[in-house]
Structures are given as C-alpha cells and as structure tokens.
Amino acid sequence: MSAAITPTTDRARRATRPRPSEPSRRGEPAGFATRGVAYVIDAMVIVLLMSLGAFALDAVVLLATGTTTGTDLGGMPSGWLMTVLTASCVGLTYLTLGWWLFGRTVGKLAVGVRVVGADGRSPTFLRALVRAVMYSVSAVFGLGFAWVGLRPQRRAWHDYVARTWVVYDWSAHGLTHYDEDPLPPRN
C-alpha cells in the first residue's frame, strides 16, 4: 500500500518562505572590508592587463623579428623602475577610465559599489584622474585606506581630495517570486 500524498499546507509554505531582509543599502557609504575586496580584485586585473600587454608586445616583436625580446615587459628595458612605471600607467588608465565611464571598476562591480560625486553621478574625467593619482598615494602609504575604517563618513584620502564617495549600489533584498505573489496573511 502506498503512502498518501498530502498537498503542502500554507503553514509549510510559510516555513520555507525567505524572511524579509534588511532594507536596501543602496546609497550608503561602503565599508572597509567591501572596499578592500574591490581593491584586491582591481590589483589582480591590473596585473592581468600588464601580463596581456607584455605578451602581446612580445608576440608582435616575435612576428616582426623572428626572436623574442627576452625581457620582463615585452621589449622594454627590464628593471624595477620600468615595472613600477608601467604598472602606474596601466593602473591610472584602468582606474580613471573605469570611474569616469562607468562609475566603477571590475572590483567595484564585483562587490556592488560605485564611485559618485556630490551630485550622485559618476565623477568627471578630471575628478576620476585626480582620484586615481591620490588612490596610488593612499595605496603606497596605506593610511589613506585606513581612513575608511576610522572615519564615520567612510571616505579615504583620495575620496576627500577628489570629492567623491564610494556607495553601495545594490539592494539587500532582491525581487523574488514571493514579492510578486505573497502568501495570504495568517489567521
């Protein structure tokens, strides 16, 4: 004899219903941990861009001359100074264009934050460039980033100088099918 299959009751359905989450954090200043994760992701993207650039340059030299350059940065004089200069140029370009065109970089997109000016829009090209230059200063000394965790406004040195804010750009509670067709109230 087979067991009877009973339909799911409202009570059982309510037990599996997700709890309402906290209100949206959109527009609130992003915290130290969130910004730190974005920084690490962006650093990896910059290293990847440098590696791809060196590989492409080496491939062009190989096709043109039949030999490889055999240097660190695809034909450029090797040495730590050239590596630092190249990383700085790639980093400044990546950060400036990301903040200016999209209001975010790949790292900020991954963690759900955006860079905005006082008007709530993406920074202008000049503000994005100033922010990128000061971002490198904050990264070198570390104290610029520590400011995010120490100050209630959660702004780093580069944010103060460029007059920008990093804010959350996502809702804590995404739309689910429960929002469209809620269960009837309990009696």
N, C-alpha and C positions, 0 to 999 in steps of 0.2 A: 504494500500500500504506500503510495507516495504522500509526502507531506504537503499540506495545503499551502498554497502561496497566498500570502495576505498582502493587500496593497499597502504602500507606505502611508503612514498616518501623517497628519500635519505636524504633530509633535516631533516625529523622527526627522521630517524635512527641516524643521526649525533647528534641530540639534546640529545639523550639518551645514546650516547657513553660516556664511562668514560673518563675524562680528563687525559692526561698523568700526572703521579705523579712525585714527585721529584726523582732524580737519586738514585741509590742504596746507602744505608748507610753501607753496609757490610764492615767490617774492621775499621770503625770509632770507637773511644772510646765511651763507653756507658756513659750516663749521670747519675746524682744523683737520679732522680726520678725512672728511669728504674732499677737501681741497688737497690734502696730502696724497690721496689715492690718485686724483686727477694729475698731480704733478709727476708722480711715478710713471703713469701711462704716457704722458706727454714726453717725458725724458726717453722712454723706450721708442716712441715714434720718431723723435729727433735722431736717435742713434740709427734706427732703421733707414730713415731718409739719407743720412750720411753714408751708410753702407751701400745703399742702392745707387747713390750718386757716384761713389768711388768705383763700384762695379761697372756702371755704365761708361764712365770715363775710361776705365781700363779696357773695356770691350772696344771702344772707339779707337783707342791707341793701338790695340792688337790688330784690328781690321786695317788701319791705315799703315802701320809699320811692320806688322808681322811679328812683333815682340811685345811682351807686356812691360809695364813701367817698373814693376818690382818695388814700388814704394807704397807707403801707407795709404795715401789718399789719391790713388789713381793718377800719378804723374806729377803731383805737387811735391815740392821738397818735403821730405819727411822731417819729423821732429814734433815735439810737444807744442811749440808755438803755432805751427800751422794747423795742428789738430784743434787747438783752442780757438783759433781764428775761424776755422771752418765751422766748428760747432756753434760758435757765436753767430755767424752769418745765417746758418741754416735755422738755428733756434729763433733768432729775431724775426726772420722772414715767416717761419711757421706760425709763431705766436701772433705777430702783428696781423697777418692776413686772416688767421682764424678768428681773432677777436673782432676785427674790423668787418669782415664779410658775413660772419655767421653769429658773432657774439659768443663763440665758444671754440674750443679746440677739441680734438678727439677725446682727450682725457676728461674734459668738462662735459662733453656729450655722454660719455660712458657713465659718469656719476650723477648726471641730471642737474647740472648747474650751468649758469650763463653769466657773462660779464655784461654789466649795464652801466650806463651813465646816470646822471641825476634825473634825466627825463624817462628812464626805463628802457631806452633803446640801446642797441649796440653802440659801442664807442666809435667816434670818428677815427679816420686813419691816423691823425696826429696823436690823439689820446691813446690809441692802441699801440703806436710806436713808442711813445713815452712809457707806457705801462710795460712793454716788453723789455725796454732798456733797464728800467728800475726792477723788473722781475729778476733779471740776471744779478743785479746788485743784492736783492733780497736772498737769492739762492746762494750766492757766494758767502755771505756772512751768516745766513740762517736766521738772524734776529728779525728780519723783515717778515718772515713767515711765522715766527713765534708770536708776533703781534696779534695774529688772528686768534690764538688761544688766550691771549692776555687781555684783550680789549673787548668790551661788551658789543661794540659795533661789528666785530669780526672782520676787520679790514687790515690788510697787510700794508707795508710801507708803499709798495707800488700802487695800491689802491688809493691811498691818500694823495700821492703825487699826481696820479692821472685822474683823480676824482671819479673813480669807478667803484662798483660794488660787485661782489660775486654772490648771486642769489640762487636759491633752488628754483628749478624750472619744471617741476613735476608735481602731481597731486599724490598725496599719501594713499588715497583711496581711488583706485581706478574703477571705471564703469564696469559692472558685471551684469549678467542677466537678471540678478536679483533686484538691481536698481530699476530695471525696466518693468518687471512683473513681480512686485513684492508680495510676500505671503499675506494672507488676511490676518488681522490682529487677533491675538489670543483672547478667548472669552473667559 
